[in-house]
Amino acid sequence: MIESLHSPHVGRVKALIGSRGVKERSESSLFVAEGIQALREALTCQQGPAIETLYLSPSGIDRITGLDVTEVNVVEVTDAVMQAMTSTVTPQGIVMVCSIPSYQLSDISITPDSFFIYLDRIQDPGNAGTILRSADAFGARAIITSPHSVDMYSPKVVRSTAGSLWHIPVFESMELSTLLSELKNPECIVLSSHASESIVDFRASGPCVAVFGNEGAGTSSSELAVTARTVAIPMSGQAESLNLSAAASIVMFTLSRPSHG
């Protein structure tokens, strides 16, 4: 059992979740996930991030009763060491160092009903994680982020995905033009409050990419330099706009219907 707060294990985990974590994660292709839900998904999913090291405190060992970790590299630590390793106020005693998967768009099975989510300069980790979770729930084929978007493997994003990070491929820092080219020019839609077409009435003629822009600045098809249909979410109430992740969930639910409606 590791008892020292100066252990290399502690330093390594803290480097992956600290202020320089983006650089550390990029260079090592590793990230940190916490909690029983993430562990359960990591153990049961055949795809997605693989566990390199599982750190357990005494309370964490109590929580994993019933889970088979015999094939995992388990390192036991004290509660104090676990506290130093985590980014949460009340840790569950379960921390994993996992590999960042390398996916290929060409490996994804695409049908006429397939849709993809493109996040353009998204900055809020909670929004990004929630959108990924909704994308998993509604059957999106993949999440793709633009350059200068939030790191999808940062602790806050990982926590917000509630385990869905193991179910859906993520491609980071890809230009939209590159994505559309690789997908052989699918239909592209962008949300706009000024659009005349409602998302409820939207019908795609084949695979579709839904683009969601920065929380404050938004995104327009002209900014992206692509030909895209603009669609709006009809709102009968008094709110001027929706939270980004709420709007994205509505769009994804609509796209998930057979033949996009």
LOSEVO-276340 format. One line per field, with one value per atom (N, C-alpha, C): atom name; x, y, z; chain; residue number from 0. Coordinates in steps of 0.001 Angstrom, whole numbers, plus 500000, padded with zeros to 6 digits. Atoms other than C-alpha are relative to their C-alpha. Example, Ala and Ser with C-alpha at 12.3 -4.5 7.8 and 13.67 -1.06 7.14 Angstrom:
LOSEVO-276340
name	c(N CA C N CA C)
east	c(500890 512300 500900 499180 513670 499230)
north	c(498810 495500 501200 498810 498940 501090)
up	c(500000 507800 500000 499940 507140 500730)
chain	c(A A A A A A)
resi	c(0 0 0 1 1 1)
***
This chain:
LOSEVO-276340
name	c(N CA C N CA C N CA C N CA C N CA C N CA C N CA C N CA C N CA C N CA C N CA C N CA C N CA C N CA C N CA C N CA C N CA C N CA C N CA C N CA C N CA C N CA C N CA C N CA C N CA C N CA C N CA C N CA C N CA C N CA C N CA C N CA C N CA C N CA C N CA C N CA C N CA C N CA C N CA C N CA C N CA C N CA C N CA C N CA C N CA C N CA C N CA C N CA C N CA C N CA C N CA C N CA C N CA C N CA C N CA C N CA C N CA C N CA C N CA C N CA C N CA C N CA C N CA C N CA C N CA C N CA C N CA C N CA C N CA C N CA C N CA C N CA C N CA C N CA C N CA C N CA C N CA C N CA C N CA C N CA C N CA C N CA C N CA C N CA C N CA C N CA C N CA C N CA C N CA C N CA C N CA C N CA C N CA C N CA C N CA C N CA C N CA C N CA C N CA C N CA C N CA C N CA C N CA C N CA C N CA C N CA C N CA C N CA C N CA C N CA C N CA C N CA C N CA C N CA C N CA C N CA C N CA C N CA C N CA C N CA C N CA C N CA C N CA C N CA C N CA C N CA C N CA C N CA C N CA C N CA C N CA C N CA C N CA C N CA C N CA C N CA C N CA C N CA C N CA C N CA C N CA C N CA C N CA C N CA C N CA C N CA C N CA C N CA C N CA C N CA C N CA C N CA C N CA C N CA C N CA C N CA C N CA C N CA C N CA C N CA C N CA C N CA C N CA C N CA C N CA C N CA C N CA C N CA C N CA C N CA C N CA C N CA C N CA C N CA C N CA C N CA C N CA C N CA C N CA C N CA C N CA C N CA C N CA C N CA C N CA C N CA C N CA C N CA C N CA C N CA C N CA C N CA C N CA C N CA C N CA C N CA C N CA C N CA C N CA C N CA C N CA C N CA C N CA C N CA C N CA C N CA C N CA C N CA C N CA C N CA C N CA C N CA C N CA C N CA C N CA C N CA C N CA C N CA C N CA C N CA C N CA C N CA C N CA C N CA C N CA C N CA C N CA C N CA C N CA C N CA C N CA C N CA C N CA C N CA C N CA C N CA C N CA C N CA C N CA C N CA C N CA C N CA C N CA C N CA C N CA C N CA C N CA C N CA C N CA C N CA C N CA C N CA C N CA C N CA C N CA C N CA C N CA C N CA C N CA C N CA C N CA C)
east	c(500840 500000 500870 499249 501268 499498 500358 501341 500583 499307 503634 499339 500537 502225 501035 498930 505583 500295 499823 505205 499936 500087 505863 498596 501371 502356 499141 500774 500875 500374 499541 503012 499501 500436 502047 498523 501440 498303 499728 500214 498482 500425 499560 500378 498926 501024 497582 498727 501226 494848 500274 499643 496745 499898 500116 497096 500697 499293 499492 499508 500525 497299 499789 500236 496456 501265 498716 500139 500391 499648 500709 499165 500885 497698 500344 499669 498689 501284 498695 502270 500000 499996 501502 498870 501215 498161 499305 500654 496846 499097 500854 494056 499527 500453 492482 498476 501446 488958 499775 500286 487379 498619 501320 484543 499588 500470 482644 499366 500669 480631 501017 498958 483722 500702 499349 485348 499123 500923 482280 499977 500012 482186 501327 498684 485924 500181 499856 485654 499078 501001 482596 500017 500009 483131 501179 498955 485083 500834 499283 486112 500260 499793 487142 501296 498745 489905 500287 499584 491840 500624 499431 492822 501480 498574 496560 500297 499819 496505 498720 501166 493648 500475 499633 494223 498762 501121 492000 500414 499836 491754 499120 500865 490089 498518 501415 486725 499689 500189 487197 499899 500049 487859 498619 501352 484550 498963 500984 482726 500007 499908 483945 499597 500469 482440 499146 500760 481185 500630 499307 483479 501293 498808 486239 501158 498837 489527 501279 498837 491806 500951 499161 493069 500575 499609 493787 501197 498889 496966 499476 500587 495653 501098 499077 497607 499170 500746 496256 500719 499451 496711 499199 500720 495758 498974 501002 492832 500663 499309 495267 500635 499405 497075 498907 501119 493759 499490 500448 492703 500931 499013 495903 499920 500055 495270 498747 501285 491731 499737 500406 490134 498622 501323 486858 500120 499985 485997 499802 500262 484613 500257 499656 486477 499347 500591 484966 501048 498942 488332 500385 499718 488616 500546 499373 491035 500665 499385 492071 500862 499234 494858 499696 500460 493554 500688 499418 494886 498975 500864 493447 499974 500060 492192 500321 499781 493191 498980 501072 490140 500255 499971 489762 498564 501347 486709 499615 500280 487042 499510 500449 486316 498547 501360 482907 498987 501059 479903 498994 500876 477782 498819 501223 474184 499358 500667 471828 499450 500539 470470 501082 498917 473894 500140 499673 474664 501197 498784 477793 499840 500053 478288 501352 498772 480849 499920 499973 481780 501040 499138 483208 500394 499441 485384 499178 500702 483327 501010 499067 484920 499574 500478 482738 500079 499852 483739 498679 501287 480290 499113 500768 478602 500539 499387 481072 499706 500255 480663 498544 501435 476874 499577 500300 476714 500473 499508 478869 499081 500917 476577 498695 501225 473509 500248 499655 475271 500002 500025 475757 498563 501385 472110 499178 500824 470722 500630 499453 473043 500866 499055 475467 501173 498893 478318 501321 498742 481074 499838 499864 481948 501308 498796 484405 500114 499803 485897 500927 499140 487477 501283 498853 490914 499498 500320 490777 498705 501117 487914 500550 499605 487980 500577 499398 490114 498955 501059 487628 500436 499519 489839 500422 499742 490083 499098 500778 488801 498527 501389 485648 499157 500739 484650 499763 500123 485329 498925 500993 483262 498587 501326 480367 499448 500488 480202 499343 500620 479129 500217 499671 480877 499781 500290 479655 501250 498743 483259 500462 499618 483640 499109 500969 480736 500071 500078 481367 501389 498671 484498 500084 499745 485999 501207 498914 488117 500228 499723 489837 500787 499237 491177 499956 500163 489784 499204 500737 488753 498726 501270 485146 500137 499827 486226 500644 499362 488435 498995 501027 485584 499041 500976 483150 500615 499323 485710 500139 499811 486437 498677 501314 482728 499329 500500 482315 498795 500962 480324 498576 501352 477381 499259 500762 474601 500500 499495 475563 498956 500965 473259 500629 499532 473931 498776 501117 471589 500063 500079 470429 498606 501305 467664 499266 500612 467046 499596 500306 466596 498490 501428 463268 499560 500340 463452 500104 500004 462508 500703 499363 464575 498942 501086 461233 499645 500349 460652 501197 498789 464239 500004 499839 464745 501337 498707 468233 499887 500038 468846 501018 498986 471635 500708 499245 474307 500100 500101 474335 501014 499130 476748 499298 500596 475223 501119 498923 477479 499476 500367 477308 501167 498940 479243 500280 499561 480936 498827 501106 478703 499613 500301 479014 499865 499953 479879 499140 500773 477980 500814 499345 478759 499040 500820 477505 500624 499471 477839 501026 499033 479662 501357 498752 482247 500734 499403 482795 500404 499690 483085 499520 500608 480797 498564 501403 477435 499198 500753 475109 498573 501366 471389 499888 500211 470448 498612 501266 467726 499825 500309 465999 499190 500841 464460 498808 501163 460896 499781 500217 460238 498753 501255 456805 499998 499933 457922 500697 499429 459634 501527 498532 463282 500541 499414 465461 500794 499178 467701 500113 499791 468630 501483 498639 471758 500481 499458 474060 499737 500181 473858 498527 501435 470055 499573 500322 469781 500545 499385 472173 499203 500777 470117 498707 501240 466935 500289 499633 468667 500326 499608 470140 498799 501214 466784 499254 500691 465260 500711 499228 468072 499962 499970 467777 498759 501196 464310 500280 499744 464186 499893 499926 465143 499975 499976 465750 498591 501361 462005 499116)
north	c(498791 500000 501253 498747 503455 500946 499129 505740 501406 498714 508569 500919 498998 511723 500412 499653 512071 498856 501130 508795 500475 499676 508998 499773 500256 507583 501253 498793 510674 501121 498950 513032 499792 500297 511284 500322 499735 511446 501493 498561 515051 500764 499340 515998 499885 500231 514523 500813 499261 516471 501455 498656 519664 501048 498856 523016 499747 500347 521537 498667 501308 518502 499801 500118 519245 499509 500384 518974 498585 501335 515921 498916 500996 514100 499803 500075 514922 499212 500641 513749 498533 501374 510579 499140 500697 509664 499274 500539 509042 501063 499080 510590 499322 500509 510168 499994 500111 508948 499542 500318 508675 499363 500469 506759 498635 501352 503493 499887 500081 504349 499887 500062 504987 498648 501317 501810 498906 501025 499734 500000 499916 501003 499515 500401 500491 498491 501452 496884 499229 500742 495951 500323 499624 497815 499369 500621 496042 501042 498933 499362 501126 498838 502722 499929 499905 503708 498757 501152 500854 500482 499644 500922 499624 500307 501222 499681 500221 501509 500394 499709 501356 500214 499685 503085 499879 500204 502032 500322 499794 503349 498970 500955 501244 500190 499771 502910 499585 500416 502259 498493 501470 498571 499517 500365 498389 500238 499641 500020 499055 500793 497634 498543 501361 494505 499525 500542 492336 500273 499713 493819 499186 500826 491627 500855 499185 493525 499161 500891 490477 500222 499788 491414 501422 498588 495018 500207 499627 496526 500875 499304 497496 500440 499469 499728 500562 499533 500236 501199 498780 503634 500358 499534 505285 501054 498959 507686 501345 498721 510599 500091 500028 509579 500133 499905 509131 501438 498609 512625 500875 499214 514020 499726 500404 512167 500478 499729 513347 501486 498613 516514 500274 499830 515963 500266 499656 517242 498760 501231 513904 498800 501105 511170 498677 501306 507694 498931 500967 506055 499157 500743 504916 500971 499158 506535 499096 500774 505130 500890 499409 506126 499150 500729 505185 500524 499598 505264 500754 499276 507740 499213 500851 505616 500778 499435 506226 499387 500492 505917 500416 499650 505981 500176 499783 507486 498908 501030 504840 498697 501224 502151 500084 499812 503605 499575 500442 501906 501138 498865 504563 499547 500280 504205 501335 498738 506782 500755 499360 507465 500468 499658 508024 501516 498590 511369 500151 499695 512921 501370 498726 515771 500683 499215 518491 501189 498927 520862 501040 498949 524138 500980 499100 525916 499995 500132 524628 500158 499721 525844 499418 500423 524667 498478 501451 521195 499287 500609 520524 499825 500100 521272 498889 501004 519120 498591 501327 516153 499601 500275 516430 499710 500243 516639 498608 501341 513517 498933 500955 511720 499885 500012 512725 499341 500619 511700 498488 501440 508258 499507 500404 508107 499954 499890 509111 499363 500803 507010 500712 499354 509490 499063 500898 507736 500431 499501 509977 501458 498593 513279 500489 499423 515496 501438 498625 518707 500749 499151 521617 500322 499427 523029 501093 498979 525308 499700 500413 523347 499437 500557 522045 498594 501337 518957 498982 500959 516045 498981 500932 514078 500725 499279 516772 499422 500619 515688 500409 499534 517836 499432 500580 516603 498513 501440 512977 499727 500191 513312 500264 499639 514947 498961 501010 512080 498818 501075 509690 498621 501317 506761 499855 500117 507444 500142 499879 508204 498637 501348 504418 499466 500509 504090 500656 499234 506663 500542 499515 507527 501526 498559 510987 500323 499516 512801 501468 498638 515978 500805 499025 519085 499704 500259 518262 501142 498958 520960 499396 500497 520647 499581 500345 520632 498623 501320 517616 498909 500983 515789 499744 500150 516446 499284 500678 515305 498505 501408 512066 499232 500646 511363 500072 499905 511990 500935 498895 515214 499663 500221 514388 501332 498772 516882 500638 499284 519562 500999 499045 521514 500810 499092 524490 500634 499361 525813 501513 498544 529389 500435 499514 531277 500740 499260 533150 499097 500911 530029 499886 500159 529602 498550 501424 525796 499495 500568 524058 498651 501311 521107 498892 500990 519336 499553 500308 519492 499560 500314 518742 498552 501343 515765 499958 500138 514687 498967 500928 512936 498876 501022 510799 500299 499713 510879 501504 498588 514165 500364 499450 516293 501205 498870 518594 500785 499148 521528 500874 499157 523255 500913 499014 526445 500423 499450 528277 500569 499609 529015 501472 498577 532773 500497 499464 533433 499226 500814 530582 499684 500365 529432 500266 499858 530333 499192 500785 528350 500803 499181 531304 500012 500054 531289 498691 501310 527588 499772 500105 528162 498681 501222 525216 500303 499890 524790 499203 500665 524024 500534 499553 524150 500523 499465 526356 499590 500435 525055 500658 499373 526479 499043 500743 524952 500882 499164 526254 500086 499796 527741 500858 499283 528803 500789 499303 530103 501340 498656 533295 500032 500011 532160 500421 499508 533882 498913 501051 530870 498822 501202 527410 499837 500435 526157 499128 500722 524646 498498 501447 521091 499612 500280 521287 500078 499860 522528 498825 501128 519827 498713 501214 517133 499956 499945 518291 499659 500286 518230 498520 501407 514781 499067 500809 513373 500005 499892 514656 499194 500743 513196 498494 501436 509840 499257 500659 509189 499330 500710 506692 500947 499148 508392 501478 498614 511558 500576 499485 511846 499354)
up	c(500000 500000 500000 500062 499092 501094 498888 502126 499857 500108 501040 498977 500921 499499 498956 500934 497726 499026 500912 495831 498547 501431 492065 499425 500447 491622 500200 499697 493278 499038 500901 491219 498584 501363 488002 499808 500098 488665 500090 499835 489840 498744 501238 486675 498921 501022 484541 500253 499691 486351 500378 499553 487227 498905 500909 485499 498669 501239 482942 499439 500371 482447 498514 501448 478807 499307 500595 477854 500425 499495 480067 499325 500625 478640 498535 501415 475089 499773 500190 475498 500418 499483 477449 499437 500476 475791 501152 498808 479296 500608 499262 481364 501270 498708 484791 500058 499774 485561 501436 498604 488987 500157 499593 490593 499480 500283 490442 498616 501301 487312 498866 501019 485205 500027 499883 486540 499424 500513 485754 498468 501459 482162 499414 500494 481724 500030 499870 482882 499058 500781 480809 498509 501418 477507 499263 500803 474793 499254 500689 473274 500988 499140 474619 500773 499251 477040 500843 499192 478655 501304 498693 482323 500030 499827 482810 501461 498565 486614 500734 499161 489124 501429 498615 492460 500886 499078 495356 501429 498565 498910 500708 499298 501642 499691 500312 500941 498565 501381 497219 499878 500009 497851 500435 499543 499732 498900 501028 496800 498797 501237 494089 500205 499758 495641 498824 501129 492798 498657 501264 490139 499927 500193 488714 499516 500367 488744 499984 499957 488644 498824 501182 485162 499947 499985 486175 500926 499138 487608 501136 498850 491076 500962 499003 493444 501147 498829 496959 500626 499409 498592 501255 498813 501875 499601 500262 502131 499729 500176 502407 498611 501341 499213 498954 500939 497434 499910 499988 498497 499178 500748 497008 498502 501408 493743 499272 500628 493104 499824 500235 491780 500578 499402 493645 501495 498575 497112 500858 499252 498315 499099 500902 496398 500418 499730 496090 500316 499710 496644 498801 501236 493006 498965 501027 490545 498974 501073 487170 499125 501087 484833 498772 501191 481380 498746 501281 477845 499166 500935 475346 498693 501195 472436 498720 501329 468843 499053 500875 466598 498555 501419 462830 499508 500538 461135 499011 501003 458441 500619 499325 461048 500474 499503 461916 498936 500916 460347 499823 500290 458633 499141 500740 457466 499620 500346 455902 501209 498798 459409 500971 499070 461003 500165 499797 462603 500932 499259 464087 500658 499285 466556 499898 500119 465856 500954 499010 468687 499583 500513 467421 501102 498970 470016 501299 498721 472943 501138 498911 476179 501345 498683 479064 500158 499830 480369 500305 499661 481824 498780 501238 478513 499108 500871 476584 500485 499452 478920 499900 500089 478993 498567 501409 475190 499595 500317 474923 500587 499356 477370 499215 500799 475324 498646 501282 472106 500122 499726 473616 500139 499756 474717 498717 501206 471310 498762 501090 469168 498986 500921 467609 499744 500349 465816 500624 499440 467179 500399 499632 468827 499403 500587 466970 500500 499543 468359 499047 500826 466526 500762 499280 467309 500957 498995 470405 500757 499145 471984 501307 498706 475556 499817 500011 476202 500481 499661 476163 501050 498983 478569 501281 498752 481241 501096 498920 484686 500027 499932 484554 498861 501123 481091 500253 499743 481998 501044 498941 485162 499469 500526 483262 499027 500951 480751 500699 499203 483545 499385 500540 481870 498500 501433 478312 499132 500746 477275 499487 500413 476978 498874 500974 474528 498635 501248 471801 499639 500395 469789 500058 499937 470296 499117 500853 467708 500347 499551 468871 498958 500797 467075 498503 501431 463634 499373 500723 461174 499411 500524 460034 498535 501413 456384 499841 500029 457098 500323 499621 458812 498842 501081 455981 498803 501098 453438 500288 499634 455319 500009 499985 455664 498622 501385 451918 499892 500118 452271 500446 499470 454528 500099 499764 455180 501296 498836 457713 500476 499459 460032 501136 498960 462303 500651 499294 464988 499848 500050 464557 500429 499540 466340 498881 501106 463067 498834 501104 460920 499791 500316 459153 500096 499934 459254 501436 498652 462516 499992 499873 463702 499988 499980 464151 498577 501390 460395 499169 500759 459409 499534 500560 457135 499272 500673 456122 498890 501129 452845 500148 499754 454335 501304 498774 457053 500249 499638 458937 501079 498958 460982 500607 499291 463605 500682 499491 464484 501132 498861 467873 500327 499860 468439 501421 498727 471261 500804 499129 474265 499870 500089 473867 498578 501359 470242 499013 500934 468634 498759 501255 465131 498861 501197 461683 498878 501112 458496 499199 500736 456920 500714 499248 459722 499749 500206 459154 498549 501426 455407 499416 500540 454692 499595 500361 453069 501017 498943 455946 500040 499778 456596 501424 498658 459528 500472 499413 461815 501358 498711 464871 500861 499062 467974 500346 499696 468285 501512 498565 471739 500207 499776 472936 501307 498722 476324 499908 499919 477454 499951 499996 477578 498650 501245 475028 499286 500598 474505 500959 499198 475764 500311 499712 477475 498839 501148 474840 500068 499906 476157 499905 500123 476426 498538 501416 472840 499202 500709 471646 500230 499699 473393 499185 500793 471646 498542 501387 468264 499825 500120 468896 500123 499899 469998 498672 501299 466761 498923 501001 464663 500234 499682 466438 499516 500497 465052 498660 501264 462132 498802 501194 458864 500382 499480 460950 500015 499915 461372 498983)
chain	c(A A A A A A A A A A A A A A A A A A A A A A A A A A A A A A A A A A A A A A A A A A A A A A A A A A A A A A A A A A A A A A A A A A A A A A A A A A A A A A A A A A A A A A A A A A A A A A A A A A A A A A A A A A A A A A A A A A A A A A A A A A A A A A A A A A A A A A A A A A A A A A A A A A A A A A A A A A A A A A A A A A A A A A A A A A A A A A A A A A A A A A A A A A A A A A A A A A A A A A A A A A A A A A A A A A A A A A A A A A A A A A A A A A A A A A A A A A A A A A A A A A A A A A A A A A A A A A A A A A A A A A A A A A A A A A A A A A A A A A A A A A A A A A A A A A A A A A A A A A A A A A A A A A A A A A A A A A A A A A A A A A A A A A A A A A A A A A A A A A A A A A A A A A A A A A A A A A A A A A A A A A A A A A A A A A A A A A A A A A A A A A A A A A A A A A A A A A A A A A A A A A A A A A A A A A A A A A A A A A A A A A A A A A A A A A A A A A A A A A A A A A A A A A A A A A A A A A A A A A A A A A A A A A A A A A A A A A A A A A A A A A A A A A A A A A A A A A A A A A A A A A A A A A A A A A A A A A A A A A A A A A A A A A A A A A A A A A A A A A A A A A A A A A A A A A A A A A A A A A A A A A A A A A A A A A A A A A A A A A A A A A A A A A A A A A A A A A A A A A A A A A A A A A A A A A A A A A A A A A A A A A A A A A A A A A A A A A A A A A A A A A A A A A A A A A A A A A A A A A A A A A A A A A A A A A A A A A A A A A A A A A A A A A A A A A A A A A A A A A A A A A A A A A A A A A A A A A A A A A A A A A A A A A A A A A A A A A A A A A A A A A A A A A A A A A A A A A A A A A A A A A A A A A A A A A A A A A A A A A A A A A A)
resi	c(0 0 0 1 1 1 2 2 2 3 3 3 4 4 4 5 5 5 6 6 6 7 7 7 8 8 8 9 9 9 10 10 10 11 11 11 12 12 12 13 13 13 14 14 14 15 15 15 16 16 16 17 17 17 18 18 18 19 19 19 20 20 20 21 21 21 22 22 22 23 23 23 24 24 24 25 25 25 26 26 26 27 27 27 28 28 28 29 29 29 30 30 30 31 31 31 32 32 32 33 33 33 34 34 34 35 35 35 36 36 36 37 37 37 38 38 38 39 39 39 40 40 40 41 41 41 42 42 42 43 43 43 44 44 44 45 45 45 46 46 46 47 47 47 48 48 48 49 49 49 50 50 50 51 51 51 52 52 52 53 53 53 54 54 54 55 55 55 56 56 56 57 57 57 58 58 58 59 59 59 60 60 60 61 61 61 62 62 62 63 63 63 64 64 64 65 65 65 66 66 66 67 67 67 68 68 68 69 69 69 70 70 70 71 71 71 72 72 72 73 73 73 74 74 74 75 75 75 76 76 76 77 77 77 78 78 78 79 79 79 80 80 80 81 81 81 82 82 82 83 83 83 84 84 84 85 85 85 86 86 86 87 87 87 88 88 88 89 89 89 90 90 90 91 91 91 92 92 92 93 93 93 94 94 94 95 95 95 96 96 96 97 97 97 98 98 98 99 99 99 100 100 100 101 101 101 102 102 102 103 103 103 104 104 104 105 105 105 106 106 106 107 107 107 108 108 108 109 109 109 110 110 110 111 111 111 112 112 112 113 113 113 114 114 114 115 115 115 116 116 116 117 117 117 118 118 118 119 119 119 120 120 120 121 121 121 122 122 122 123 123 123 124 124 124 125 125 125 126 126 126 127 127 127 128 128 128 129 129 129 130 130 130 131 131 131 132 132 132 133 133 133 134 134 134 135 135 135 136 136 136 137 137 137 138 138 138 139 139 139 140 140 140 141 141 141 142 142 142 143 143 143 144 144 144 145 145 145 146 146 146 147 147 147 148 148 148 149 149 149 150 150 150 151 151 151 152 152 152 153 153 153 154 154 154 155 155 155 156 156 156 157 157 157 158 158 158 159 159 159 160 160 160 161 161 161 162 162 162 163 163 163 164 164 164 165 165 165 166 166 166 167 167 167 168 168 168 169 169 169 170 170 170 171 171 171 172 172 172 173 173 173 174 174 174 175 175 175 176 176 176 177 177 177 178 178 178 179 179 179 180 180 180 181 181 181 182 182 182 183 183 183 184 184 184 185 185 185 186 186 186 187 187 187 188 188 188 189 189 189 190 190 190 191 191 191 192 192 192 193 193 193 194 194 194 195 195 195 196 196 196 197 197 197 198 198 198 199 199 199 200 200 200 201 201 201 202 202 202 203 203 203 204 204 204 205 205 205 206 206 206 207 207 207 208 208 208 209 209 209 210 210 210 211 211 211 212 212 212 213 213 213 214 214 214 215 215 215 216 216 216 217 217 217 218 218 218 219 219 219 220 220 220 221 221 221 222 222 222 223 223 223 224 224 224 225 225 225 226 226 226 227 227 227 228 228 228 229 229 229 230 230 230 231 231 231 232 232 232 233 233 233 234 234 234 235 235 235 236 236 236 237 237 237 238 238 238 239 239 239 240 240 240 241 241 241 242 242 242 243 243 243 244 244 244 245 245 245 246 246 246 247 247 247 248 248 248 249 249 249 250 250 250 251 251 251 252 252 252 253 253 253 254 254 254 255 255 255 256 256 256 257 257 257 258 258 258 259 259 259 260 260 260)
***
